[in-house]
C-alpha cells in the first residue's frame, strides 16, 4: 500500500510541475478545499490580519445544488458500495464594509439510495458589530451566534476538534464549525484580545446510526463502527447484546456554560511575526458514553443488557501559536493542551479515563511564485503528542480493546500537501490538490487527491479520491486509520451555482 501511495504522489506532483510550464498569465483563483463540494471562491483581504480573523474572512455569496456519487472500492464495510447523494449549500454575508454584518454558512446532503444517510451542518451563523479607525488601528467587535475563529492552528489543521467542534459525518473529511455564544474583541496597533462566553453547548456531529428492533446499534455509514453484537458477561459464553441508550433531556445537554480568552500580537497588515496564547473552560466536543453491562433473562434466554448514559464532561484547554508569515511563505509552531475532568466514578459503570494531552505541531508553507493568485502552495506539517493523550477503558467490563475508537485522528504524523491551479481560460479552470499523511504511530498512510473544474459562472465538477493503508494486523483497529483502512473511495459531484 505504501509504495502505491508514494507512486501516486510522485505522479500527481509531476503533473503539477508540468502544468507550471504552460502557464503565463496572471491568474485569479482560490485554493480548493479538501471537503466536497470543491469550488474556486475568490477571497478579499481581511481588514486586519487573516490569521487573527478579526472580521472573519469574506467569501463569495453562494447558493448551490449538486448531485454526486461516492464509490467505495473495497467490499463495503456496511451498506452499499455506492452512495448517490444530493447536496445543497447556502453561504451569504452582508456588506463587510458596514458596521453591522451578518454571516451564514449552511450545508445539507441526503442519499437517494441509502436509508438513514443524511447530513446537516451549520458552519457559521452569526451577527456582529465592529468598528475600526484606519488611522490609529483601534478596533472593536462584538458577535453573537456560531462563529469560527483561529483559536489554534494545530487543532484546525490536524482535525482534533478540541477547541471548535467538527461535523464528522464524513470521518476522513470532517468540517470544522464555530463555537456558539457571544464574542467580543478589542485591539490597538499590534495587539488584540478576544473574549468568549456562552451558556449553549452544541457537541460535534458524527456519522448516523440507529437502534433496530433487536435493540442492536446499526449504521449505513462507512464512518461509524458499531459496538459489538456479542459480549462476554460475568465469565459466561458470548451472548447477544441488546442496547438501551438513555438520552438525557435536551436541556441537560445544551445548556452548559463555557468561556475563553485569546490574546494575540501581530502586525495589522497580516505579515511578519505573530504570537497568540489562549485558555478555554468548556464542555468537551465529544459526549462521554459511560455504560453498564449485565446478563439478563427473558423466556429462558440469556442475553447481555447494555445501558448507555450519555454525559457531558468538561475540560480546560490551553493553546499557543507563534510564527512568521509573508505573501510567499510562512512557518510556525502551535501547541495545545487538553486537561479533561474525570467522570463521577460509579462502581458498575464502564467509561473512558482520559489523561491530560499535550501536542505540538510545526509547519512551513511556501508559495513558489510572486503572484498571490497563481502561485502553487506547498505545505509541510509535523504533529507530535509529547505527553499523554491516552484513553483507557475502566470498569467491570474493561478490556484491552478500545471500544470507543481513537481519541484523536492523529498522534504522531507528517503531512505534505500541494494546491495549485492547473489550467484556466476564459470559460473554465482546473484546480488540483493533493495531501499525503504519514501516521508514524501505526505506520499508516492517507492519500487524498482533489480536482475541481469550474465551467462558466454556474457549473462546477468536484472529483476526489481517498486511500487509507495501515501496517497494523487486521484484528487491531484501535486507531483511526486501522479502523477505517477499507474505506478507499472515488467520488464525483456536479454543482450548479445560482
C-alpha positions, 0 to 999 in steps of 0.5 A, a space after each residue: 500500500 505504501 509504495 502505491 501511495 508514494 507512486 501516486 504522489 510522485 505522479 500527481 506532483 509531476 503533473 503539477 510541475 508540468 502544468 507550471 510550464 504552460 502557464 503565463 498569465 496572471 491568474 485569479 483563483 482560490 485554493 480548493 478545499 479538501 471537503 466536497 463540494 470543491 469550488 474556486 471562491 475568490 477571497 478579499 483581504 481581511 481588514 486586519 490580519 487573516 490569521 487573527 480573523 478579526 472580521 472573519 474572512 469574506 467569501 463569495 455569496 453562494 447558493 448551490 445544488 449538486 448531485 454526486 456519487 461516492 464509490 467505495 472500492 473495497 467490499 463495503 464495510 456496511 451498506 452499499 458500495 455506492 452512495 448517490 447523494 444530493 447536496 445543497 449549500 447556502 453561504 451569504 454575508 452582508 456588506 463587510 464594509 458596514 458596521 453591522 454584518 451578518 454571516 451564514 454558512 449552511 450545508 445539507 446532503 441526503 442519499 437517494 439510495 441509502 436509508 438513514 444517510 443524511 447530513 446537516 451542518 451549520 458552519 457559521 451563523 452569526 451577527 456582529 458589530 465592529 468598528 475600526 479607525 484606519 488611522 490609529 488601528 483601534 478596533 472593536 467587535 462584538 458577535 453573537 451566534 456560531 462563529 469560527 475563529 483561529 483559536 489554534 492552528 494545530 487543532 484546525 489543521 490536524 482535525 482534533 476538534 478540541 477547541 471548535 467542534 467538527 461535523 464528522 459525518 464524513 470521518 476522513 473529511 470532517 468540517 470544522 464549525 464555530 463555537 456558539 455564544 457571544 464574542 467580543 474583541 478589542 485591539 490597538 496597533 499590534 495587539 488584540 484580545 478576544 473574549 468568549 462566553 456562552 451558556 449553549 453547548 452544541 457537541 460535534 456531529 458524527 456519522 448516523 446510526 440507529 437502534 433496530 428492533 433487536 435493540 442492536 446499534 446499526 449504521 449505513 455509514 462507512 464512518 461509524 463502527 458499531 459496538 459489538 453484537 456479542 459480549 462476554 458477561 460475568 465469565 459466561 459464553 458470548 451472548 447477544 447484546 441488546 442496547 438501551 441508550 438513555 438520552 438525557 433531556 435536551 436541556 441537560 445537554 445544551 445548556 452548559 456554560 463555557 468561556 475563553 480568552 485569546 490574546 494575540 500580537 501581530 502586525 495589522 497588515 497580516 505579515 511578519 511575526 505573530 504570537 497568540 496564547 489562549 485558555 478555554 473552560 468548556 464542555 468537551 466536543 465529544 459526549 462521554 458514553 459511560 455504560 453498564 453491562 449485565 446478563 439478563 433473562 427473558 423466556 429462558 434466554 440469556 442475553 447481555 443488557 447494555 445501558 448507555 448514559 450519555 454525559 457531558 464532561 468538561 475540560 480546560 484547554 490551553 493553546 499557543 501559536 507563534 510564527 512568521 508569515 509573508 505573501 510567499 511563505 510562512 512557518 510556525 509552531 502551535 501547541 495545545 493542551 487538553 486537561 479533561 475532568 474525570 467522570 463521577 466514578 460509579 462502581 458498575 459503570 464502564 467509561 473512558 479515563 482520559 489523561 491530560 494531552 499535550 501536542 505540538 505541531 510545526 509547519 512551513 508553507 511556501 508559495 513558489 511564485 510572486 503572484 498571490 493568485 497563481 502561485 502553487 502552495 506547498 505545505 509541510 506539517 509535523 504533529 507530535 503528542 509529547 505527553 499523554 493523550 491516552 484513553 483507557 477503558 475502566 470498569 467491570 467490563 474493561 478490556 484491552 480493546 478500545 471500544 470507543 475508537 481513537 481519541 484523536 485522528 492523529 498522534 504522531 504524523 507528517 503531512 505534505 500537501 500541494 494546491 495549485 491551479 492547473 489550467 484556466 481560460 476564459 470559460 473554465 479552470 482546473 484546480 488540483 490538490 493533493 495531501 499525503 499523511 504519514 501516521 508514524 504511530 501505526 505506520 499508516 498512510 492517507 492519500 487524498 487527491 482533489 480536482 475541481 473544474 469550474 465551467 462558466 459562472 454556474 457549473 462546477 465538477 468536484 472529483 476526489 479520491 481517498 486511500 487509507 493503508 495501515 501496517 497494523 494486523 487486521 484484528 487491531 483497529 484501535 486507531 483511526 486509520 486501522 479502523 477505517 483502512 477499507 474505506 478507499 473511495 472515488 467520488 464525483 459531484 456536479 454543482 450548479 451555482 445560482 
